[in-house]
Amino acid sequence: MGRPSKYPAEFQSEAVRLVLTTDKAMAEVARDLGINYKTLGAWVRKEREQKTLDALPGALSEHERLELKRLRKEIADLKVERDILRKAAAYFAKETTR
């Protein structure tokens, strides 16, 4: 997971809105706000990708995507735990038959 952003979410969304709704260039908006234009570009790219994903038929919401990601990680963790317990049970079953 990446490091937390030093810019609040409201600031990011407002900066993206300025780029998308005004005639100013992205570099100019970034300079006016005192941020790196590459940082602003990444925010704008992320917003555009999000809009593309949301436009797809049957698309999941951002909350649903985060929940799906969390659940997939939990399933992977549970499979690892299950395999460990299965091996431990086999080991102890073999020990008791000696």
C-alpha positions as CSV (number, residue, x, y, z in Angstrom):
1,M,0.0,0.0,0.0
2,G,1.3,3.5,-0.8
3,R,2.0,6.2,1.6
4,P,-0.9,8.5,2.7
5,S,-1.3,11.6,0.6
6,K,-0.3,14.9,2.2
7,Y,-3.2,16.6,0.4
8,P,-6.8,16.3,1.7
9,A,-9.3,14.5,-0.5
10,E,-11.3,17.7,-0.8
11,F,-8.3,19.6,-2.1
12,Q,-7.6,16.8,-4.6
13,S,-11.2,16.7,-5.9
14,E,-11.3,20.5,-6.2
15,A,-8.0,20.6,-8.1
16,V,-9.3,17.9,-10.5
17,R,-12.5,19.9,-11.0
18,L,-10.5,23.0,-11.9
19,V,-8.6,21.1,-14.6
20,L,-11.7,19.5,-16.0
21,T,-14.0,22.5,-16.0
22,T,-11.8,25.4,-16.8
23,D,-9.8,26.3,-19.9
24,K,-6.6,26.5,-17.9
25,A,-3.8,24.1,-18.7
26,M,-3.0,21.4,-16.1
27,A,0.5,22.9,-15.5
28,E,-1.1,26.3,-14.9
29,V,-3.6,25.0,-12.4
30,A,-0.8,23.1,-10.6
31,R,1.3,26.2,-10.4
32,D,-1.6,28.2,-9.1
33,L,-2.2,25.6,-6.4
34,G,1.4,25.2,-5.5
35,I,1.6,21.4,-6.4
36,N,3.6,19.4,-8.8
37,Y,1.9,19.1,-12.2
38,K,2.7,15.3,-12.3
39,T,0.8,14.9,-9.0
40,L,-2.2,16.8,-10.4
41,G,-1.9,14.7,-13.6
42,A,-2.1,11.5,-11.6
43,W,-5.2,12.8,-9.9
44,V,-6.9,13.7,-13.1
45,R,-6.0,10.4,-14.7
46,K,-7.4,8.5,-11.8
47,E,-10.6,10.5,-12.0
48,R,-11.0,9.9,-15.7
49,E,-10.3,6.1,-15.2
50,Q,-13.0,6.1,-12.5
51,K,-15.5,7.8,-14.7
52,T,-14.8,5.2,-17.4
53,L,-15.2,2.3,-15.0
54,D,-18.5,3.8,-13.7
55,A,-19.8,4.2,-17.2
56,L,-19.5,0.4,-17.9
57,P,-22.8,-1.5,-17.7
58,G,-23.0,-3.5,-14.5
59,A,-20.1,-1.5,-13.0
60,L,-19.4,-1.7,-9.3
61,S,-19.3,1.4,-7.2
62,E,-16.1,2.5,-5.5
63,H,-17.3,1.1,-2.2
64,E,-18.2,-2.3,-3.8
65,R,-14.7,-2.5,-5.5
66,L,-13.0,-1.8,-2.2
67,E,-15.2,-4.4,-0.4
68,L,-14.4,-6.9,-3.2
69,K,-10.7,-6.3,-2.8
70,R,-10.9,-6.7,0.9
71,L,-12.9,-9.9,0.6
72,R,-10.5,-11.4,-1.9
73,K,-7.5,-10.7,0.4
74,E,-9.4,-12.3,3.3
75,I,-10.2,-15.4,1.2
76,A,-6.5,-15.7,0.4
77,D,-5.5,-15.4,4.0
78,L,-8.1,-18.0,5.1
79,K,-6.8,-20.5,2.4
80,V,-3.3,-20.1,3.8
81,E,-4.6,-20.7,7.4
82,R,-6.6,-23.7,6.2
83,D,-3.6,-25.3,4.5
84,I,-1.5,-24.8,7.6
85,L,-4.2,-26.4,9.8
86,R,-4.6,-29.3,7.3
87,K,-0.8,-30.0,7.5
88,A,-0.8,-29.8,11.3
89,A,-3.7,-32.1,11.6
90,A,-2.0,-34.6,9.3
91,Y,1.2,-34.4,11.3
92,F,-0.5,-35.0,14.6
93,A,-2.6,-37.8,13.2
94,K,0.6,-39.5,12.1
95,E,2.2,-39.0,15.5
96,T,-0.7,-40.6,17.4
97,T,-0.6,-43.8,15.3
98,R,3.0,-44.5,16.3
